[in-house]
């Protein structure tokens, strides 16, 4: 686990915050609005509806959706030991 990820996890647990580990694979490629996985960029003048969003913001929204899904099924939740 990368150092900063481990540090954030440690600090959160120290403060009593529940940590949910979510796989981030393809979170920037999947559309956070409709869920499609089209990784090709549309050509200029395309008639397809395009939603322009920063890849990091899109990825963060998808990670949030996955975390909520994990909470609902009770998987991969690390609770503080105290």
N, C-alpha and C positions, 0 to 999 in steps of 0.2 A: 504494500500500500504506500503511495507517495507520502512524503513527510507532511505536507500541508493538509492533506486529507485526514491523516492520522491525528494531526494537531487539532483540527476543527472538531473531529469526533471526540477527542479527549476533553477539550474545553466545554463542549456541549454537555457531555455526560457529567462533568464536574459541576455544572450549573443546574443539573436536573432536567435537561432538555432531551426529549426522545430523539434518537437518531435513526433515520431510515436510509439504508443504502440502496440506491437505485442504479441499475446498469445504464450507462449513458450512451450505449451503442445506437447509432443512427438517430439520435434525438434532434440533431440539427438538420437532417435530411427529410425527416417526416414533417409534414405540414401540421402545425399545432391547431389549425382551425378545422380542417376536414379530415386529417389523418392519412392523406395520400402519401405515397413514397416516391413520387416522380422526381428523380434526381436530375433530369435534363432541364436546361434553361430554355424557356420558350423563345422562339425567334421574334425579332422586332416586328410589330404590327400584327401579332397573333391575336385572334379573336377570343382566345381562352381567357377566362377571368383570372387575373393574377393578383395575389396578395403579397405586397412587398413588406418583408419584416427582416430585421437583422437576424443572422443565423444564431447568434448567442442568445438573443431574446427568445427566438423560436425554440431553441434547445432547452432553455430554462423552463418555458411553459410545458414542454413535453415531459421534462423530468418531474415537474410538479404533478402533472396528471398521473404519471407512473407511481409516484409516491402515494398519492391519494388512493390509487388502486391497490397498492401493497397494504396500506392501512386497512382497507375494507376487508381484505382476505387475511390479514394478520401475519404476513410474511416479512422476513428480514427486518424486524424491528428490534433495535437494541435499546433496552430500558436501563436507566440508572440502577446501580446495585443497592442503593440506600433507600 
